[in-house]
Amino acid sequence: MQPLAGSVVSAPLKLTSESQRLVAEPTWWPAAMPAPEVTVAILLGMLVLATVAVVLIVRVVVPGGVRVVRVVRRTWERVTPKSTFGKVMTLFAVLLLVATAPTLVTLVDAKGALGGVAAGTGTIAEMDGDTVEFTEATTMARPTPDRDGDRLLDGWERAGRTPDGVPLPDADPDRKDLYVQVLYGSDIEALSESERTTLRTIWARMPVSNPDGSTGITLHVVDERPLDREIRTYEPDAELVRGRYDREHLKRATCVYYQTTFVDLTHPRLKGRGALGGYVSVVDGTDTAVREGRSNRVAFLTHELLHNTAGRVEGRPHTESGWLSPNYDGTDATLSAATTTALDDGFALGVYEERHLCGA
């Protein structure tokens, strides 16, 4: 059911203690598999079905079932251990293999997630699953007049504030501006001055055109604040992401500032999740390792902010290469031609945001 027009949907944060998390997601359990109890239930169910199928085939389907049984019995006696226990265990192993092989192949991530976990390749983000859409996301009409397409009215940018008094420091109606609020879980370090500088430089160097003839986007970190609670989650779902963007923190800046929350994201590969054409993202704030001169969390925040501002690029959430690559690992600091074109036209906005969050 869709929320009422003009309402702001809020969802509680999924907070777990370390001990609770270890129970729910054992460290030894492959991330590509469902929860252990679900997997066990599936395997047992398949085993029962396989047993029933074997009985039906032998007794009903196969003509001359008695002769088949005799042949199978003689063969069984020759190839299995002599003890009853050995025969039972052999039968169980055969049935388990037959019943579960197709299921296991289906359950395991087709892209080799198990191999990645075993090899410890935690630096490669699972970016092909890092977006959320709340309804069909298509670009909606932009406010006018807005020459640079950053969804901030020219009058607001000239005044340096919205009519409601939301500050827009150093805004330029002829150059795209991106205002970002950053929230931190209580156990997350704040962005260093070096990280802020790097983030601004990344966006300033993007080959996106502006009405004044310049290229790039001016990123402003306008609001940073620690939260009074730890935020740890294995995989932020759509409701958690959407629930972060609320008037508790933004007040009148809703649909003016973009918001990211740095959390303790315990998933071995997923490094963030952002709303396509939306204003909100969740990023692993604990990944401060530096690669190619950038901290990982700055790189992945850039990836998620591009999901927010570019939306779908040529109908897809990801591009084949560059910042929006589905297997982005923090190293390819390029903007694809398709993403550049999308941003040249202005920032995207999803249907949900237009109808239920930013609409009248």
N, C-alpha and C positions, 0 to 999 in steps of 0.2 A: 504494500500500500504506500502510495506517495505521500509525503508530508504536505500539510496545507501550505498554500502560497504565502510567502513572507515569513514562514517560520524558520527557526534555526534548529536543526536536529543536533542533539547532544547525546553522547554515549560515554559511559564511565570508562576510565582507563582500566585495562586489564593488568593489575598489579599482582605479582606473585613473589613469594619469598624464594631464596635460593633453594631451600629444601623442597618446597612445593614444586619448583621448576624441575628439579632432578627426578622427582617422582613422575611428573607428567611427561617429561621428555628425557629419558635416560641418556647420559652422555655417549654411551656405546651404541645407541640405537640409530641406524642410518636415517638421515633427514629425508631421503627419498621415499621412505616407507610410511604408511599410516601409523597411528599409535600402536604400541605392542598388543594391547588387548583387542584392538580391531583386527590386526593381522592374524592373531591366534584364532579368533572367531571365524574369520574367513577360511583359514586353512582347515580347521576342523569341519566346517560345513562342506567344503569341497571334498574332504575325505569321506564323509558320509555319503555324499552324492555319488562318488566314484564307486564305493562299495555296492550301493544299490544298482548302479549301472552294470557292474560286472555280473551280479546275480541275474539280472534281467536278460543280459546278452546270452549267458550260458544256458539258462533254462527256457527262454522263450524265443529269442531271435535266431540262435544258431541251430540249424537242423542237425539232427543227430547229436544233440547236446551230451548224451551219455558217453558216446565215443570220445568226444572232445575232452570231457572230464577225465576219462581214463588216461588219455594221452598226457594231459596236463599233470595228472597225479604222478604218473611215472617219471615225467621230466622233473617235476618238483622234488621228488624223492632223491633224484640223482644230483641236483645242483644245490640243494639246501643242506644246512647242518642236520645232523641226526637228532639232536635234542629238540624237544618240543619248544623250548624257549627260543632256540635259534630259528626254528621255522616261523614262529610268531613274529619275531623281530624282522625277519626277512620280508614277510608278507606286509607288515606295516610300512617298511621302507619303500617297497615297490608301489604300494597304494599312495603313499604320501608323495612320492616323486611324480606319479602320473597325475594326481589330483592338483598338485600345487605348482607344477612347472609353469603352465600358462599364466596362472594367477600372479606368480612372482615376477614374471617378465612384464606383466601389465603394471604391477605396482611400482616397480623400480623406474625412476625417472629416465625417460628415453635419451636424455642428453648426457647420461653418464654421471649423474649426481653422486652415485655411490663411489665411483672411482675418485671423484674430486674430494669427497670427505676422507676417504682412505689415504689419499696423498697429502691431505692437509692444505689444499689449495683454498684457504679461506679468504684470500685477497680478491678472488674473482667473484664479483657480485652476481646474484641471480636476477639480473635486471630485466629479463623477459617477463617476470611476474611482479614487477615493482610498481604497477600503476593501478589505479582504481577509477571506475566511472560509476556515477550514481544514477544516471539515466543515459540514454544515447547522447554521446557528446558531439555536438557539432558547433561550429563557430556561430555565435549570435551577433546581431547588429551591435556595433560599438556606439558609445555615446558621442554626441557631436556638440560643438566642434572639438575634435581631438586630432590635430594634424599629425602627431608622431605615432598615434596608434597604441599608446601605452595604457589606454582606458582611464586616463586622468584628463579631465576636461582642461582645455587650454586656459580658461579663466582661473581654475584652481591652481594651475602651475604658475601662472603669472603672479597670483596672490601669495603663493607659498603656503597655502592652506586650503582645506575644503570649507564649504559654508558651515559645516558643523565644528570647525576648529581643529581638524586633524592636521598636524604639521606636515608639510611637504618641503623639507629643507633642500635648497639648491635645485629646485625643479626647473626644468626647461621645456617649454611647450614645443620646441623644435628638435628635441633629442629624447629618446625613450628613457624613462626612469623606472626603476624597479625598487620598491620599498619593502624591506624585509624585517619582520619581527622574529627574534630568535629566543626560544624558551629552552631551558636546561633542566633535566631531571637533577635531583639533589646530589647525585653522585657523578655528574658530568662536569668536566672542566670547561670554563668559558673559552670562546675563541681568543686566541692570542692576537696581538696587534699585527703580527706577521701574517696570520691566517686571514684577517680582515683585509689586509692590503692585497694579498694574493687573490682573494675572492673578487674584490673590486676590479683588479687588473684583468682577470679572466673575462669578465663581462665587458669591460671597456674595449678589449681587443677583438670581440666577436665581429665578424664582417657584416653586420646588420646595418642597413642604410637608414638615414634620418633626413628629415626635411631640410636641415641646415647644411647638408652635404657631408656631414661627418659619418663615421661608422662606429658601431659599438652601442652598448647599453650602460647607462650609469646606475650602478647598484648602490643602494643606501641601506646600511644596517641602522635602522632608526630606533629600535627598541630591543634591549636584551634584558632578560630577567630570569633568575633561578626560580624553580618551583620548589615548594616546600615538601616534596615527596619524591621518592625514587620511582622512576618509570622503567620497568624492565618488561620486555615482552619477547616472545619467540618469533612471532610473525604478526606485524600489525595488520589487522583486517580492515575492510572498507569502513565499518562503523567506527572503529577506533580512530582512523585517520580523519574521517569527517567530524567526529566528535571533538577533535582537538581545536577546530576552527569555530570558536564561539565568542560571544560577547563578554564572557568573564575576563578574557585577556585583551580583547581587541576594542571592545566598546564601540565608539563611533568610527573606528578605523576598519571595520568589517567591509570587505570588498574594495579597500584602498590599499592596505598592507597585505603582503603575502606573509605567511607564517610557517616557520619550521620548528619542530621540537626535536632536540637532540636527546635520544634515549639510549638505554643499554639494550641493544638489539642482539639477542643471544643466538639467532639463526646463524649457522656456519657460513652461509653464502649471501643471503639477502642483506643488503646494506642500506636500504631505504624503501620508502613507498610514497608516491605522490599522486595527487588528483590530476587527471588529464583536463586541462583547461580550467583548473581550480586554483584555490588560493592556499592550499595547505599541503605539507609534506611531513614525514617522520623519517629521521636519519639516524644512523648509528653514531652517536657522539663519542663513543669510546675508541674509535679507530683513528688515532692521531698519528699513525705511522706516516712518514714522508716518502713520497715517490715522485720522481720527475719535478722536484721542487715544490710539490703541493702535498698537504696532508690529505689522507684518504677521505676524511669527512668533508673537507672543502670540495674535493672532486665529486663526491657523491651528492652533496647538496646542490652543486651546479647541475648535475644530471636531473635531479628531481625538480628543480626550479624550471628547467627547460620543459619538463612535462607540463608544469603549471602554465607556462607562458606560450609554448608552441602548440600544446594540445596534440591532436593527431596530425602526423606529417604524412601527406599523401595517403590518408586513410589508415595509417598504422601508428601504433604508439612508439615504435622504435625505428631507427634507420640502420642501414647496414654497417655504418662505421661512424667514428667520431663520438662526441659527447653522448649522443642518444643511442649508441650501440646496445643491443640487447644483452651482450656479454661484456659490458663496459667494465674495465679493470682499473680505471683511474689514470691511464697512461696516454690515451689518444685525445690530445687537447685541440681537436679540430671541430668545426661546425659544418655539417654536410650542407651541400648546396640546397637540398630540399628544406632543411630546417631553417637555413638563412632566408629562403624565399618566404617561408611561413611567417617568420618574425618580421621581415620587411613589411608585410601586410598589416602587422600589429599583433598584439597579444590576443590569444584565444580565450574563449569563455564557454564553459559547458552549459548544457541545458539546465541541469540542476541548479547551478550557481545563478543563472539568469532568472529562473522561475521561482526558486524557493529561498535563495540566500541574498541575492543582490537586487531582486526585483522589488517593486513598490509593494 
